[in-house]
Amino acid sequence: MATAQHQVVKPQKLVNTAVGMLEQELLIPNLFTKQGVDQFKGAENDTIAMKVEGILPFHDYGWRNDRTSPIVFDEYSEGTIAVTFGGNVYSAVKLTDEQNDFDIDNWSKLLRPQSKAIARGLQRRAVNTLTNQTYNVTIGSARDNLRSAVIEARRVLNAFHAPKEGRYLLVGTEFESALLNDENLNLAQNVGDSEAETALRTASIGDRFGFRIVVDQTIPSDAAYAFSSSGFIFLSGAPSVPQSVPYGVATSFESIALRWVRDYDPLYMQDRSVVNTYAGFRSVTDVLVGWDQANEKEVKPGSSGYQDAVMKATARVNEVSCAAGEVNTVEKASRRFRAALALQ
């Protein structure tokens, strides 16, 4: 009698491969700053109070003054913002004995589509976080002069002191076509360069004016978003493996965590495979120092004149020439500050 060939599966090796595939499949989440979820463990309502660094203004003391007035002492205080975490993205499948013996010769074949499913779930949540923000500046008529629009995006981020490291211009498919056909940007030559086959690298079409330009099919096709990676946070953590399951492992790669558990249901003679990850996304709002032009001094949040100074600063950033062929910045000054920019 012939002996059946049993599958020998090493869960740690397989799940390491799966999380590596997951990282390669991700696009927008890989543009965000990655953090773990340990800080939320034990927090009431899954909410923590994150400290916001305090801001101190500078002062000028008159040169050779008569010393009738003392120097000004400021009070330093740190603020807090409430950050809530919550999200469990998973893929679960059942595998009958017949499928296990005759159809699926290796569990890695099943883990690959499960990892891809997780990647799509994370991608969609990242897209929602990115597109549902209220951005401080919108550049109008960008398609009329793409080179000027990208330069304007750089100017605005510089004006709001956004970090120069990790700047991305994320574009939709129609916006990508317009960029590639623009002779002033000369991006077409970058397409097809030999790179490692990851979602991010294959989606990158070039670097211009401090931005890495990346195309994505899940955002609106005619839209583009300019931001620094520190403007958005991608939280990831692997759930612990229950002691009750005989077969399970958790691992992480490039700050992306994953868990795989597998057990057998004897009532229906089938294996069950569940892959999941804790995940969350949020935006980061920067605190800016205002400038009181009349009194020539800095003003910090909460101090007299801060709101007026911030509104005027936003208005100055929005003041751009409206001449023919140039970019027209049209967003109102009342929009709140964010270290990100939407090109629409």
C-alpha positions as MATLAB code, in Angstrom:
seq = 'MATAQHQVVKPQKLVNTAVGMLEQELLIPNLFTKQGVDQFKGAENDTIAMKVEGILPFHDYGWRNDRTSPIVFDEYSEGTIAVTFGGNVYSAVKLTDEQNDFDIDNWSKLLRPQSKAIARGLQRRAVNTLTNQTYNVTIGSARDNLRSAVIEARRVLNAFHAPKEGRYLLVGTEFESALLNDENLNLAQNVGDSEAETALRTASIGDRFGFRIVVDQTIPSDAAYAFSSSGFIFLSGAPSVPQSVPYGVATSFESIALRWVRDYDPLYMQDRSVVNTYAGFRSVTDVLVGWDQANEKEVKPGSSGYQDAVMKATARVNEVSCAAGEVNTVEKASRRFRAALALQ';
ca = [
       0.000    0.000    0.000;
       1.354    3.396   -0.973;
       2.196    5.799    1.846;
       0.782    9.303    1.595;
       3.365   12.084    1.340;
       2.766   14.420    4.239;
       3.547   18.109    4.092;
       6.230   19.298    6.478;
       5.539   22.947    7.253;
       7.782   25.266    9.270;
       5.447   28.033   10.444;
       8.162   30.573   11.351;
       9.759   30.303    7.921;
       6.428   30.544    6.137;
       5.154   33.535    8.103;
       8.500   35.322    7.648;
       8.027   34.891    3.926;
       4.425   36.084    4.204;
       5.271   39.296    6.054;
       8.028   39.968    3.528;
       5.494   39.620    0.725;
       3.105   41.886    2.633;
       5.735   44.626    2.880;
       6.421   44.370   -0.846;
       2.722   44.635   -1.699;
       2.162   47.830    0.304;
       2.395   51.207   -1.387;
       0.795   54.131    0.464;
       1.354   52.678    3.982;
       5.071   52.466    3.133;
       5.078   56.214    2.503;
       3.986   56.882    6.083;
       6.092   56.838    9.243;
       5.741   53.421   10.896;
       5.218   52.892   14.611;
       4.347   49.985   16.890;
       1.217   49.568   19.023;
       2.765   48.645   22.386;
       2.110   52.147   23.724;
      -1.651   51.508   23.466;
      -1.640   48.313   25.521;
      -3.498   48.841   28.781;
      -4.709   52.292   27.718;
      -8.298   53.116   28.620;
     -10.559   53.043   25.557;
      -7.444   52.333   23.467;
      -6.557   56.017   23.774;
      -3.289   57.552   24.906;
      -2.335   61.151   25.589;
       0.665   62.007   23.465;
       2.807   64.938   24.550;
       3.287   67.833   22.184;
       6.559   69.671   22.621;
       6.160   73.183   23.955;
       7.222   76.243   21.983;
       9.180   79.210   23.306;
       9.433   82.502   21.397;
      12.639   84.475   21.063;
      13.041   88.080   22.265;
      15.312   90.995   21.434;
      16.871   93.077   24.169;
      17.703   96.566   22.977;
      21.380   97.189   22.321;
      22.828   99.747   24.773;
      19.343  100.436   26.200;
      18.898  102.348   29.439;
      18.068   99.147   31.373;
      14.790  100.511   32.671;
      12.940   97.379   31.530;
      13.862   93.810   32.492;
      14.071   90.896   30.098;
      10.907   88.849   29.520;
      10.582   85.388   31.038;
       8.290   82.891   29.338;
       6.495   79.913   30.853;
       7.239   76.589   29.180;
       4.411   74.081   28.979;
       3.748   70.967   26.952;
       0.409   70.101   25.463;
      -1.237   66.731   24.920;
      -3.382   65.285   22.169;
      -5.614   62.235   22.457;
      -4.678   59.482   20.004;
      -6.967   56.478   19.571;
      -5.938   53.179   18.032;
      -8.124   50.422   16.688;
      -8.049   48.110   13.692;
      -7.740   44.405   12.952;
      -7.227   43.495    9.289;
      -7.466   39.754    8.564;
      -7.862   37.027    5.981;
      -9.343   33.646    6.901;
      -9.752   30.544    4.751;
     -10.735   26.911    5.204;
      -8.980   24.011    3.511;
     -10.590   20.574    3.228;
      -8.642   17.330    3.444;
      -9.101   16.807   -0.288;
      -7.768   20.270   -1.093;
      -4.872   19.771    1.267;
      -3.876   16.445   -0.274;
      -4.590   17.044   -3.964;
      -4.691   20.803   -4.641;
      -2.424   22.729   -2.272;
       1.017   21.152   -2.222;
       2.528   23.842    0.011;
       1.066   26.250    2.547;
       3.085   29.121    1.080;
       0.736   28.966   -1.914;
      -2.149   29.843    0.403;
      -0.274   32.430    2.465;
       0.557   34.517   -0.589;
      -3.066   35.425   -1.495;
      -3.839   35.889    2.195;
      -0.938   38.349    2.513;
      -2.135   40.173   -0.591;
      -5.606   40.468    0.920;
      -4.117   42.032    4.078;
      -2.105   44.440    1.904;
      -5.223   45.598    0.057;
      -7.018   46.177    3.348;
      -4.147   48.268    4.707;
      -3.923   50.160    1.421;
      -7.586   51.116    1.534;
      -7.358   52.354    5.099;
      -4.285   54.408    4.206;
      -6.099   55.917    1.207;
      -9.036   56.902    3.429;
      -6.670   58.580    5.886;
      -4.890   60.468    3.115;
      -7.903   61.611    1.106;
     -10.203   62.514    4.007;
      -7.899   65.154    5.476;
      -8.636   68.875    5.418;
      -5.571   70.322    3.706;
      -4.349   73.838    4.299;
      -3.582   74.660    0.661;
      -4.959   73.488   -2.661;
      -3.168   74.339   -5.893;
      -5.613   75.036   -8.686;
      -4.999   74.752  -12.438;
      -2.134   72.336  -11.780;
      -2.676   70.508  -15.071;
      -2.103   73.770  -17.009;
       1.497   74.000  -15.870;
       2.681   70.860  -14.110;
       6.264   71.964  -13.561;
       5.116   75.183  -11.892;
       2.614   73.223   -9.817;
       5.277   70.887   -8.428;
       7.560   73.853   -7.686;
       4.652   75.593   -5.959;
       4.031   72.479   -3.876;
       7.665   72.631   -2.787;
       7.349   76.333   -1.958;
       4.280   75.810    0.212;
       5.802   72.915    2.161;
       8.929   75.008    2.690;
       6.824   77.947    3.864;
       5.162   75.743    6.475;
       8.526   74.291    7.544;
       7.619   70.733    6.558;
      10.606   68.347    6.819;
      12.635   68.135    3.643;
      13.388   64.456    4.200;
      10.877   61.900    2.957;
       8.809   64.180    0.742;
       6.455   62.421   -1.661;
       4.242   63.494   -4.519;
       1.584   60.776   -4.743;
      -0.329   60.981   -8.025;
      -3.284   59.240   -9.635;
      -3.057   57.500  -12.994;
      -4.294   60.425  -15.112;
      -2.004   62.808  -13.275;
       0.856   60.387  -13.899;
       0.178   60.384  -17.644;
       0.234   64.160  -17.710;
       3.550   64.220  -15.818;
       5.146   61.665  -18.147;
       4.032   63.612  -21.218;
       5.351   66.914  -19.890;
       8.636   67.645  -21.640;
       9.555   70.194  -18.968;
       9.732   67.441  -16.339;
      11.404   64.759  -18.487;
      10.143   61.877  -16.348;
       9.463   59.293  -19.057;
      13.089   58.169  -19.147;
      12.844   56.939  -15.555;
      10.091   54.411  -16.277;
      11.411   50.900  -16.791;
      14.619   51.283  -14.823;
      15.758   48.016  -13.265;
      14.705   47.991   -9.630;
      13.756   45.404   -7.033;
      10.158   44.359   -7.562;
       8.411   46.077   -4.673;
       5.175   48.022   -4.951;
       6.877   51.279   -3.995;
       9.795   50.984   -6.380;
       7.744   49.874   -9.358;
       5.321   52.756   -8.701;
       8.064   55.406   -8.521;
       8.487   57.408  -11.703;
      11.256   59.772  -10.678;
      12.540   62.439   -8.318;
      11.944   66.125   -8.947;
      12.352   69.247   -6.820;
      12.815   67.286   -3.602;
       9.825   64.976   -4.169;
       9.833   61.285   -4.925;
       6.968   60.953   -7.398;
       4.864   57.816   -6.911;
       1.757   56.686   -8.806;
      -1.141   54.850   -7.163;
      -4.279   53.347   -8.716;
      -6.471   53.616   -5.610;
      -6.524   57.397   -5.162;
      -8.627   59.600   -7.499;
      -7.010   59.376  -10.922;
      -6.798   63.132  -11.462;
      -5.487   63.999   -7.978;
      -2.049   64.384   -6.435;
      -0.938   64.795   -2.831;
       2.337   66.325   -1.691;
       3.435   65.541    1.868;
       6.287   64.507    4.118;
       6.258   60.957    5.481;
       6.186   62.330    9.031;
       2.778   63.882    8.287;
       1.091   60.473    8.565;
       1.570   57.543   10.939;
       1.050   53.854   10.140;
       0.633   51.802   13.327;
       1.229   48.056   13.093;
       1.408   45.211   15.582;
       1.090   41.433   15.587;
      -1.578   39.895   17.836;
      -0.200   37.369   20.310;
      -0.517   33.688   19.465;
      -3.195   32.022   21.653;
      -1.922   29.167   23.785;
      -4.922   27.092   22.740;
      -3.879   26.793   19.106;
      -1.318   24.116   18.226;
       0.084   25.976   15.265;
       0.789   29.692   15.214;
       3.512   32.313   14.958;
       3.867   36.096   14.927;
       6.643   38.091   13.296;
       7.513   41.483   11.869;
       9.530   42.888    8.981;
      10.322   46.542    8.222;
       8.080   47.555   11.174;
       5.107   45.646    9.725;
       3.780   42.868   11.965;
       1.760   39.779   11.125;
       0.298   36.726   12.867;
      -0.618   33.367   11.383;
      -2.641   30.756   13.268;
      -3.801   27.425   11.919;
      -5.895   24.656   13.440;
      -8.037   21.707   12.394;
     -11.815   21.351   12.615;
     -12.516   17.581   12.930;
     -16.295   18.035   12.635;
     -15.906   19.185    9.047;
     -12.474   17.672    8.352;
     -10.834   20.916    7.293;
      -7.930   23.140    8.221;
      -8.467   26.778    9.118;
      -5.866   29.414    8.330;
      -6.136   32.960    9.728;
      -3.673   35.757    8.990;
      -4.151   39.146   10.661;
      -2.500   42.306   11.904;
      -3.413   45.159   14.220;
      -3.294   48.360   12.172;
      -4.135   52.017   12.525;
      -3.564   55.220   10.579;
      -3.571   58.851   11.654;
      -2.384   62.243   10.502;
      -0.005   64.552   12.366;
      -0.901   68.207   12.893;
       2.093   70.492   13.344;
       2.216   73.426   15.749;
       3.554   76.592   14.149;
       4.952   79.779   15.646;
       3.251   82.948   14.400;
       4.902   86.278   13.648;
       3.470   89.590   14.873;
       4.629   91.934   12.134;
       3.440   95.086   13.910;
       5.409   94.356   17.087;
       8.140   92.328   15.337;
       7.982   89.371   17.669;
       7.060   85.688   17.660;
       3.770   84.572   19.135;
       3.049   81.030   20.251;
      -0.271   79.169   20.509;
      -2.501   80.534   23.255;
      -0.843   83.935   23.390;
      -2.438   87.219   22.380;
      -2.342   87.849   18.648;
      -1.481   84.246   17.701;
      -4.623   83.541   15.691;
      -4.305   86.775   13.743;
      -0.629   86.124   13.008;
      -1.338   82.590   11.809;
      -4.151   83.741    9.549;
      -1.918   86.363    7.983;
       0.883   83.833    7.512;
      -1.496   81.445    5.768;
      -2.763   84.231    3.561;
       0.803   85.124    2.550;
       1.479   81.511    1.587;
      -1.693   81.552   -0.501;
      -0.716   84.729   -2.354;
       0.551   83.493   -5.718;
       0.544   85.200   -9.107;
      -2.578   84.479  -11.160;
      -0.994   85.387  -14.488;
      -1.733   83.160  -17.456;
       0.123   79.860  -17.377;
       1.048   80.198  -13.708;
      -0.316   78.319  -10.711;
      -3.188   79.875   -8.836;
      -3.393   79.017   -5.133;
      -7.028   79.421   -4.182;
      -7.549   77.819   -0.773;
      -8.901   80.143    1.921;
      -6.713   81.138    4.852;
      -9.211   79.761    7.378;
      -8.141   76.163    6.687;
      -6.142   74.619    9.462;
      -2.449   73.956    9.224;
      -1.135   70.591    8.158;
       2.263   69.571    6.897;
       0.717   68.258    3.692;
      -0.585   69.642    0.430;
      -3.265   68.508   -2.013;
      -2.916   69.078   -5.748;
      -6.312   68.791   -7.397;
];
